[in-house]
Amino acid sequence: MPDPLATNATLRKWQGSRGTYHLITLAGSAAEAIEMHERLHRLEFGARRGFGSVKVMAQVGETAWKTSVFPQQGKTEWVLLVSKKVMRAEDLSEGDRIALELDLL
């Protein structure tokens, strides 16, 4: 398994038609590493996962959870949704700059 990706990012709020979501946008070298992982997975298995997602084990502070990151169409960015459970456990709020670690699965 490759080394975990470590990055710092700002937690932001996005208002959708079905509710409010909190997310982290991953860009730069972290996004490039995720993109390469997704390409290798596609070559190995011959198909993309739903919405082009990549499964990850995410960790913020002491809280870890298994989830997926999703590509932003037309951009070299990926989005990680952060649940209310994680936000409560780590006392996070919109605008917080957080340290994030991702294991690509």
N, C-alpha and C positions, 0 to 999 in steps of 0.2 A: 504494500500500500504506500502511495506517495506521502511525503510530509504534508501535514495540515497547512492550509492557507491561513495566514494571519493578516488581518487588515483592521483598520479603524474606519468607521463610517458613521454618518449621521442618521438617526432614526427619524423618519418622516411619516406624516399622516397623509393618506389618500382617501378621498370620499368617493365611493362607488355607488351605483344604483341600489346595491343590496346591503350597504352598510359602510362603516369606516374601517379602514385597514391601516396597520402600521407596518412599514417595510424599510428595508435597507437596500440601497442600490449599490451594486458592486461594479466597479469600473477598473481600468488600468490593468496592472499585472494580474490581479486576482481574476478579473473577467477573462483575460487571455488564457489563464490556466484552466478555467472552467470550460471555455470554448474548446481547447485542445482535448480535454478529457471527454467532452461530448462527441467530438469527431472520432476519437479512437474507439469509443463505445459503439458508435454507428458503424464503423468499419468492421469491428469484431462481431457484432450481432446482426448487422444488416438492416437495422431499423432505428428510428428515433423513439424516444419515450414520448408520452403525451405532452403536447405543446412544446416539444423540444427540451423538456426539463431534464435536470441532472439531480440525482438523489445525493443528499449530503447528510452528514452528522454535524450540526451546528452547535457552537457553545459560546455563550455570553456569560461572563462571570462564572458562577458555579452551576449554571443551568445548561444542560445539554439536551438536544432533541433531534430526532430523525425527521427530515423534511425534504423538500426539493427547492431548487432555485430555478427561475424561469427567465428565458432570454427576452430582452426587449427588442421588438421587431425593428429592424433597420439600424440598430445600434450595437456597439460592442459593450453592452451592459447586461447585467443579470440582476434579478430581484429576489430577495429573500423576505417572505412574510414573517412577521414576529407576532405571535399570539398574545392575547391578554394574559394568559397564564404565565408566560415568560416575562412579560412586562411587569406583572405584579411581583414575581419571585425576585427580580433583579432591580425593582424600584425604578423602572425606566419611564421616560415620558418623551413626547415629541420634541425634537431638537437636540436630544442627548447625543453626544459623540461617544460611541461605544467600541470597545475592542471585541472583535469577532474572530473566531477560529472555525474553519470549515475543513472537514475530512470529506473528500470526494469519494462516493461509493460506486 
